[in-house]
Amino acid sequence: MKDKKRVEYVPPTRQEILDYSKSVCEAMNIKDTDTIWGLANFLEVIARVTAQSRTKEANESMRDENE
């Protein structure tokens, strides 16, 4: 069977996450910068961990298919 290329999931950039956090807080009428940055930091961690996990899962399943 032909080897497939490695898959790599990439999280959004820090700026994209910050922009999203600002939008969410604005929609909820939250103007506190600590809250905005706290949400951005939280989302950044979640995005990074999710991307790493999905990358690992995708490549392990491809490896299993090739064996």
C-alpha positions in Angstrom: 0.0 0.0 0.0 1.3 3.5 -0.8 2.4 5.5 2.2 0.3 8.6 2.8 1.7 12.0 3.7 1.9 13.0 7.3 -1.1 15.1 8.5 -0.5 18.2 10.7 -3.3 20.2 12.2 -2.4 23.8 12.9 -4.3 25.9 15.4 -5.4 29.5 14.6 -2.8 32.2 15.1 -2.7 34.2 18.3 -4.1 37.2 16.5 -7.0 35.2 15.1 -7.8 33.9 18.6 -7.6 37.3 20.1 -9.9 38.8 17.4 -12.4 36.0 18.0 -12.2 36.6 21.8 -12.9 40.3 21.3 -15.9 39.5 19.1 -17.3 37.1 21.6 -16.9 39.5 24.5 -18.3 42.4 22.4 -21.4 40.3 21.6 -21.8 39.7 25.3 -21.2 43.4 26.1 -18.0 42.5 28.1 -15.4 45.3 27.9 -13.0 44.2 30.5 -9.6 43.6 28.9 -8.5 41.0 31.5 -11.6 39.0 30.5 -10.8 39.3 26.8 -7.2 38.3 27.3 -8.2 35.5 29.7 -10.6 34.0 27.1 -7.9 34.4 24.4 -5.3 32.6 26.5 -7.8 29.8 27.4 -8.8 29.3 23.7 -5.2 29.4 22.6 -4.3 26.5 25.0 -7.4 24.5 23.9 -6.6 25.1 20.2 -3.0 24.0 20.6 -3.8 20.9 22.6 -6.6 20.0 20.1 -4.3 20.4 17.1 -1.6 18.3 18.7 -4.1 15.6 19.6 -5.8 15.5 16.2 -2.4 15.4 14.5 -1.3 12.5 16.6 -4.5 10.6 16.1 -4.5 11.1 12.3 -0.9 9.9 11.9 -1.4 6.9 14.2 -4.4 5.8 12.2 -2.5 6.2 8.9 0.4 4.2 10.4 -2.0 1.4 11.4 -3.5 1.4 7.9 0.0 1.0 6.3 0.9 -2.0 8.5 
